[in-house]
Amino acid sequence: MKLLPLNVSLRKETGKGAARRTRAAKQIPGVIYGISGSSTLNVKEVDFRALMRAKGDATVLVEINDETGKKHLSVLQAIQRDPITDRFLHVDFHEVSEKEAMHATLPIHIKGEAFGVKNEKGLLECVTHKIDVACLPKDLPEFIELDVSNLHVGEAIHVKDLPKLNGVKYMQNEAVVVVSCIGADMKEVEEPAPAVEAEAKAEGEAAAPADAEKTEKKEKADKKA
């Protein structure tokens, strides 16, 4: 478990105007919800950027400290960013209990070079990049490390094959493929038939009833003769 501290100030004002004033003061409006209810807050941009740098792509717990001295154990739930400036616009935190199981999504880190890639001219295909887990906060790993060194061409690693971690339960179906090693030839995609062929086929199918009708008329004419 990795725990990162973050100082915040509780916010009483709500609405777009209050949010604009908060951002103008180089702070980020946010909310924390969970076991203690819901509270709005502000966090300094510089502090939140430092938190994100320390976090990286890992899943971590955040200890939120407000000006009243209260501490809130939480996870970062959602981030809103400006699509043009990339500036943080809003952050959501979910408060969790030390004594209750929590749900989190963890990144999967691939370790090693697959045998099939190294010796059998295969290609490693990562199908699942993140995995949902349930555990107590104290048992929360930052990520799931998956060693693919022994993976041969034609083989796959499923959720059921992921490393067993103390107190951590994988929530996805055991049959879901996480990573596989495929032959290089399997990566080739067969090009679709030219549209002309499809049109010709359609014309041929349409022509068949017309030809049959002509034949039927000819047979009737022969009988009359």
C-alpha positions in Angstrom: 0.0 0.0 0.0 1.3 3.4 -1.0 -0.1 6.4 1.0 0.3 10.0 -0.3 -0.8 13.0 1.8 -2.7 15.9 0.4 -3.7 19.1 2.2 -7.1 20.6 1.2 -9.5 23.4 2.4 -13.2 22.7 2.7 -15.4 24.8 0.4 -18.8 26.2 1.3 -19.5 28.0 -1.9 -20.8 25.9 -4.8 -21.8 26.6 -8.4 -20.0 27.7 -11.6 -19.1 31.2 -10.2 -17.4 29.7 -7.1 -15.5 27.2 -9.3 -14.2 30.0 -11.5 -13.0 32.0 -8.6 -11.3 28.9 -7.2 -9.5 28.2 -10.5 -8.5 31.9 -10.7 -6.8 31.5 -7.4 -4.8 28.6 -8.8 -6.7 26.0 -6.9 -8.8 23.1 -8.1 -12.4 22.6 -7.0 -13.2 19.1 -5.9 -15.4 16.8 -3.8 -14.9 13.9 -1.4 -17.7 11.4 -0.8 -18.0 8.1 0.9 -18.4 6.9 4.5 -18.5 10.4 6.0 -21.0 11.8 3.5 -20.1 14.4 0.9 -18.0 17.5 1.2 -16.8 20.1 -1.4 -13.1 21.1 -1.2 -10.3 23.1 -2.8 -6.8 21.9 -3.4 -3.8 23.9 -4.6 -2.8 23.2 -8.2 0.9 22.9 -7.2 0.0 20.3 -4.4 -2.1 18.2 -6.7 0.5 18.2 -9.5 3.0 17.0 -7.0 0.6 14.2 -5.9 0.2 13.1 -9.5 3.9 13.0 -10.1 4.4 10.9 -7.0 1.5 8.7 -8.0 2.5 8.0 -11.6 0.3 5.3 -13.2 0.0 3.4 -9.9 -3.1 3.0 -7.8 -2.5 4.7 -4.4 -4.4 5.8 -1.3 -4.6 9.5 -0.6 -4.7 10.8 3.0 -6.7 14.0 2.7 -6.0 16.5 5.5 -8.5 19.4 5.9 -8.0 22.6 7.8 -10.0 21.3 10.8 -7.4 18.6 11.4 -9.5 15.7 10.1 -7.9 13.0 7.9 -9.8 11.2 5.2 -8.4 7.9 3.7 -9.4 8.0 0.1 -8.7 7.0 -3.5 -8.6 9.3 -6.5 -11.9 8.6 -8.3 -12.1 11.0 -11.2 -10.2 13.9 -12.8 -11.5 16.5 -15.2 -9.0 18.4 -17.4 -9.3 21.1 -20.0 -8.9 19.5 -23.4 -6.9 22.4 -24.8 -4.8 23.7 -21.9 -4.7 20.3 -20.0 -5.3 22.2 -16.8 -7.0 20.4 -14.0 -10.6 21.5 -13.7 -12.1 19.2 -11.0 -11.2 16.2 -8.9 -13.3 13.6 -7.1 -12.1 11.5 -4.2 -13.8 8.5 -2.7 -13.4 8.0 1.0 -12.8 4.4 2.2 -12.8 2.6 5.5 -9.7 0.9 6.8 -11.9 -2.0 8.0 -14.0 -2.5 4.9 -13.1 -4.0 1.5 -12.7 -1.4 -1.2 -12.8 -1.7 -5.0 -10.1 -0.4 -7.2 -8.7 -0.7 -10.7 -5.0 -1.6 -11.0 -2.7 -1.2 -13.9 -1.0 -4.4 -15.2 2.8 -4.1 -15.6 4.4 -6.7 -18.0 7.7 -8.1 -16.8 10.3 -9.9 -19.0 10.4 -11.0 -22.6 8.1 -13.8 -23.7 9.9 -17.0 -24.9 7.7 -17.0 -28.0 8.8 -13.5 -28.9 12.5 -14.2 -28.2 12.8 -17.6 -29.8 9.7 -18.4 -31.9 9.2 -15.1 -33.9 6.0 -14.5 -32.1 4.2 -11.3 -31.1 3.1 -10.3 -27.6 -0.5 -9.1 -27.6 -1.7 -7.3 -24.4 -5.5 -7.6 -24.3 -6.2 -6.4 -20.7 -4.3 -3.4 -19.4 -6.1 -2.9 -16.1 -7.8 -5.2 -13.6 -10.5 -4.7 -11.1 -9.8 -5.9 -7.5 -11.4 -5.9 -4.1 -9.3 -5.8 -0.9 -8.8 -3.9 2.4 -7.0 -0.6 2.0 -3.9 -2.0 3.8 -3.6 -4.8 1.1 -4.0 -2.5 -1.9 -1.1 -3.0 -4.3 0.1 -0.2 -6.6 -0.1 -2.5 -9.7 -0.1 -6.1 -10.8 3.2 -7.4 -12.0 2.9 -10.1 -14.6 5.9 -12.2 -15.7 5.6 -13.4 -19.3 9.0 -14.9 -19.7 7.7 -18.5 -20.1 4.9 -17.6 -22.6 5.2 -19.6 -25.9 3.5 -18.9 -29.2 -0.1 -20.1 -29.0 -0.3 -19.6 -25.3 -2.2 -17.0 -23.2 -2.4 -15.8 -19.6 -5.9 -15.5 -18.2 -7.2 -13.7 -15.1 -7.1 -17.0 -13.3 -3.3 -17.2 -14.0 -2.5 -13.8 -12.4 -0.3 -13.9 -9.3 -2.1 -14.6 -6.1 -1.8 -11.7 -3.7 -2.6 -11.8 0.0 -6.0 -10.3 0.6 -6.6 -9.3 -3.0 -9.5 -10.7 -5.0 -9.7 -10.3 -8.8 -13.2 -9.2 -9.8 -13.1 -10.0 -13.5 -14.1 -13.4 -15.1 -11.3 -15.9 -14.7 -11.5 -16.8 -18.4 -10.7 -13.2 -19.6 -7.4 -13.1 -21.5 -4.8 -10.7 -20.1 -2.0 -11.3 -22.6 -1.2 -13.8 -25.4 1.7 -14.7 -27.6 0.7 -15.2 -31.3 2.5 -16.2 -34.4 3.6 -13.3 -36.6 1.6 -14.8 -39.5 -1.6 -14.6 -37.4 -1.2 -10.8 -37.3 -1.7 -10.5 -41.1 -5.2 -9.4 -42.0 -6.7 -10.8 -45.1 -7.7 -8.0 -47.5 -11.4 -7.8 -48.3 -12.5 -8.8 -51.8 -12.8 -5.9 -54.3 -16.2 -4.3 -54.3 -16.5 -5.1 -58.0 -16.7 -8.8 -57.2 -19.5 -8.2 -54.8 -21.4 -6.1 -57.3 -20.9 -8.7 -60.0 -22.2 -11.4 -57.7 -25.3 -9.3 -56.9 -25.9 -8.7 -60.6 -25.5 -12.4 -61.3 -28.0 -13.3 -58.6 -30.4 -10.7 -60.0 -29.9 -12.0 -63.5 -30.7 -15.6 -62.6 -34.5 -15.1 -62.2 -34.6 -13.1 -65.4 -32.9 -15.9 -67.3 -35.2 -18.5 -65.8 -38.2 -16.4 -66.9 -36.9 -16.2 -70.5 -36.4 -20.0 -70.5 -39.9 -20.6 -69.3 -41.5 -18.4 -72.0 -39.4 -20.2 -74.7 -40.7 -23.6 -73.5 -44.3 -22.4 -73.6 -43.8 -21.1 -77.1 -42.3 -24.4 -78.2 -45.3 -26.4 -76.8 -47.8 -24.1 -78.7 -45.9 -24.7 -81.9 
